[in-house]
Amino acid sequence: MHQLKHYTALADRLQQSAPEKHEVLEEEINIIIHKLKFIPLESRPQVEFVNRTADLIDREYLEEILEIAGAQINPLANSPEQIDILIFKADSMNFLSTLPELINAEYGDYKAVQDNNIFIILKPDFGLQEDNLLPDTEILAEIVQSKYFVYGHEGEQWIRFAL
């Protein structure tokens, strides 16, 4: 696993200001990492994240939480036939009405589309605040490694989209 810059910064800050929150963060992130440590990197899914909002999400933060959540981070392997999971961040449920057309126009040749592995994150502040590292990671863990993680965010913070 690469250096966890955002996690470390948040943990250090919480250790000083809110030790109880630090303990929860450290324990929960360690549980995720421990559950996934026996899954070889090459067996982890390739994920493409598409931000369909005006929000700017720090790419390093996103890659870090995707890696913690069990995705394979390999910037050299980005061809559509290698993308196992396609995740969109949307501002509202209205996005669902335009998604089929968007998928047909831009993502039809993706393995994720052919395998019906399309997800939409509806959490408005997803990826925008380092303080949300734990819930953001939990959302991605539920999507990326659904066999291992259920936090109860499905239906409220994210949904699966079926064509």
Salt bridges, closest charged atoms under 4 A:
ASP55 OD2 - LYS89 NZ 2.97
ASP58 OD2 - HIS6 NE2 3.86
GLU60 OE1 - LYS5 NZ 2.59
GLU63 OE2 - ARG59 NE 3.72
GLU67 OE1 - HIS2 ND1 3.05
ASP84 OD1 - LYS111 NZ 2.90
ASP115 OD2 - LYS111 NZ 3.28
ASP125 OD1 - LYS123 NZ 3.11
GLU130 OE2 - HIS6 ND1 2.89
GLU130 OE1 - ARG13 NH1 3.38
ASP131 OD1 - ARG13 NH2 2.32
ASP136 OD1 - LYS123 NZ 2.82
GLU138 OE1 - HIS153 NE2 2.88
